[in-house]
Amino acid sequence: MAAIENDWLPALRAEFKKPYYAKLYHFIEDEYRTETVYPAADRIFEALTLTPLEKVRVVILGQDPYHEPNQAHGLAFSVLPTQPVIPPSLKNIYRELHDELGCYIPNNGYLKKWAEQGVLLLNTVLTVRAHAAFSHRNQGWEQFTDAILAAANQSEHRLVFLLWGRPAQEKLPMLDTSRHLVLTSPHPSPLSASRGFFGCGHFRKTNEFLQSVGEAPIDWQIENI
């Protein structure tokens, strides 16, 4: 697994010493050796690398990585710029951004721009076997990503947490809603987006909250490449 080399390391160091993490490490090591696994091993912690703890302003919580070639690269909902097809959930996110803020729908799904502005694009599970959604669930990642959420929750900054779908909403009890803005909606997947994700207003509400606490709004527009 790739190393964590920024201010997430002291926040998460205790996790690396716990029995569950040793089990997880050996499971992941074996999976990469014997199976095709996404994202590439050196990008497992890409979300933490691109968005240091001190810079987190928004947390968007996904489920597990995309499981087809040339898609997952360590940021929830994002795909590599070489990927010509935008996944359906991200298409719906772009549609909501267009309806809320007038953003044009770009020709790519590369969300690095968001991560560099302080949007932590975190999945609850950080790896997946090729063509097998949820194949690395219940191996220990959930406990590790809960520790990431707990560290963000303790930030001296007031953050926005966007919890889309039931698995993400299960994290609500661990978040301090008296300090942070926590917004929930159905997941943006085609199966559920029409049940309340469309029209949720989360991107506008996020920027309004950030500005109200003295932070810069997020520039949500992903440009064409």
C-alpha positions in Angstrom: 0.0 0.0 0.0 1.1 3.6 -0.6 2.3 5.6 2.3 0.5 8.6 3.9 3.0 11.4 4.1 1.1 14.5 5.2 -0.8 15.6 8.3 -3.2 12.7 8.0 -0.4 10.4 9.3 -0.4 11.6 12.9 -4.2 11.6 12.9 -4.4 8.0 11.7 -1.1 6.5 13.2 -3.0 4.7 15.9 -5.0 2.8 13.3 -1.9 1.2 11.8 -1.1 -0.5 15.1 -4.6 -2.1 15.5 -5.2 -5.8 14.8 -7.9 -5.1 12.2 -5.4 -3.1 10.1 -2.8 -5.8 10.1 -5.5 -8.2 8.8 -6.6 -5.7 6.2 -3.0 -5.0 5.1 -2.4 -8.7 4.5 -5.7 -9.2 2.7 -5.0 -6.2 0.4 -1.4 -7.4 -0.2 -2.7 -10.8 -1.3 -5.4 -9.4 -3.5 -3.0 -7.2 -5.4 -0.7 -10.1 -5.9 -3.3 -12.6 -7.1 -6.1 -10.4 -8.7 -6.7 -7.3 -10.7 -7.5 -4.6 -8.1 -8.5 -0.9 -8.4 -7.2 1.7 -7.9 -3.5 1.2 -8.5 -1.8 0.4 -5.2 0.1 3.7 -5.2 -3.2 5.6 -5.4 -5.2 3.9 -2.6 -4.7 7.0 -0.4 -5.0 9.6 -3.3 -7.9 11.4 -1.5 -5.7 12.0 1.6 -2.7 13.0 -0.5 -4.5 15.6 -2.6 -6.6 16.9 0.4 -4.5 17.2 3.6 -6.5 17.2 6.8 -5.8 20.9 7.5 -7.2 21.8 4.1 -10.5 19.8 4.3 -13.5 22.0 4.0 -16.0 19.5 2.5 -16.3 15.8 2.7 -18.2 13.8 0.0 -18.6 10.2 1.0 -18.9 7.5 -1.6 -19.1 3.7 -1.3 -16.3 1.7 -3.0 -14.2 2.5 -6.1 -15.3 2.0 -9.7 -14.4 -1.6 -10.7 -13.8 -1.3 -14.4 -10.4 -0.5 -16.1 -9.1 3.0 -16.3 -11.7 4.5 -13.9 -10.8 4.5 -10.2 -7.8 6.5 -9.1 -8.4 7.0 -5.4 -11.0 9.8 -5.4 -14.7 9.0 -4.9 -16.9 9.5 -8.0 -13.9 10.6 -10.1 -12.4 8.9 -13.1 -9.1 9.4 -14.8 -9.0 12.1 -17.5 -8.1 9.4 -20.1 -11.5 7.7 -19.4 -13.9 8.8 -22.2 -17.1 7.6 -20.5 -18.4 9.5 -17.5 -20.0 7.1 -15.0 -23.8 7.5 -14.5 -23.6 8.7 -10.9 -21.2 11.4 -11.9 -23.4 12.4 -14.8 -26.2 12.9 -12.3 -23.9 15.0 -10.1 -23.0 17.2 -13.1 -26.7 17.5 -13.9 -27.5 18.7 -10.4 -24.6 21.2 -10.6 -25.9 22.5 -13.9 -29.4 22.9 -12.4 -28.2 24.5 -9.2 -25.3 26.7 -10.3 -25.4 26.8 -14.1 -22.2 24.8 -14.4 -21.8 23.4 -17.9 -21.4 19.6 -18.2 -17.8 18.8 -19.0 -16.4 16.2 -21.3 -14.5 14.3 -18.5 -15.0 13.0 -15.0 -11.7 14.0 -13.4 -12.4 15.7 -10.0 -8.9 16.5 -8.9 -9.8 20.2 -9.0 -12.3 19.7 -6.2 -9.8 17.7 -4.1 -7.2 20.5 -4.4 -9.8 23.0 -3.1 -10.4 21.0 0.1 -13.1 18.6 -1.0 -12.3 15.2 0.5 -13.6 12.7 -2.0 -13.7 9.6 0.3 -15.0 6.1 -0.3 -16.0 4.0 2.7 -14.0 1.2 1.1 -10.8 2.1 -0.7 -10.1 -0.9 -3.0 -12.1 -3.3 -5.1 -11.5 -6.3 -7.2 -12.0 -5.8 -11.0 -15.6 -6.3 -12.2 -16.8 -7.1 -8.6 -18.5 -4.3 -6.8 -18.3 -4.3 -3.0 -15.8 -7.2 -3.2 -13.5 -5.6 -0.5 -16.3 -4.7 1.8 -16.2 -5.9 5.4 -12.4 -6.5 5.3 -11.5 -3.6 7.6 -11.6 -0.5 5.3 -14.8 0.7 7.0 -13.1 1.0 10.3 -10.2 2.8 8.8 -12.4 5.3 6.9 -14.4 5.9 10.0 -11.2 7.0 11.6 -10.7 9.4 8.7 -14.2 10.8 9.2 -13.6 11.1 13.0 -10.4 13.1 12.3 -12.2 15.4 9.9 -15.1 15.8 12.4 -12.6 17.0 15.0 -11.2 19.7 12.7 -10.9 23.2 14.1 -12.6 24.3 10.9 -16.4 24.1 10.4 -16.9 21.6 7.6 -19.6 20.4 5.2 -20.4 16.7 5.0 -22.4 15.5 2.1 -23.9 12.0 2.8 -25.5 10.5 -0.3 -27.2 7.2 0.1 -27.9 5.0 3.0 -24.3 3.7 3.7 -23.1 7.3 3.9 -26.0 8.4 6.0 -25.2 5.7 8.6 -22.2 7.8 9.5 -24.4 10.7 10.6 -24.3 9.8 14.4 -20.5 10.2 14.5 -20.6 13.8 13.1 -21.0 16.9 15.2 -24.0 18.6 13.6 -23.8 21.5 16.1 -20.5 22.6 14.4 -20.6 21.2 10.9 -23.2 21.3 8.2 -24.3 17.8 7.4 -26.5 17.3 4.4 -28.2 14.0 3.3 -29.9 12.9 0.2 -30.4 9.7 -1.9 -27.4 8.5 -3.8 -26.8 10.1 -7.2 -26.9 6.7 -9.0 -29.6 6.3 -11.7 -31.5 3.9 -9.3 -32.1 6.6 -6.7 -31.2 10.1 -8.0 -34.8 10.9 -8.9 -35.9 10.2 -5.3 -34.4 13.4 -3.9 -30.8 13.8 -5.1 -32.1 15.9 -8.0 -33.1 19.3 -6.5 -31.2 18.7 -3.2 -29.4 22.0 -3.5 -26.3 20.6 -1.8 -23.7 22.4 -3.8 -25.3 25.8 -3.3 -25.9 25.2 0.4 -22.3 24.1 0.8 -21.0 27.3 -0.6 -23.4 29.4 1.4 -22.3 27.7 4.6 -18.6 28.0 3.7 -19.0 31.7 3.1 -21.0 32.2 6.3 -18.0 30.8 8.3 -15.4 32.9 6.5 -14.2 30.3 4.0 -13.9 30.6 0.2 -16.7 28.8 -1.8 -15.8 25.8 -3.9 -15.5 26.4 -7.6 -17.4 23.3 -8.7 -17.0 23.8 -12.4 -14.9 21.0 -13.9 -13.4 22.3 -17.2 -13.3 20.5 -20.5 -10.0 18.9 -21.5 
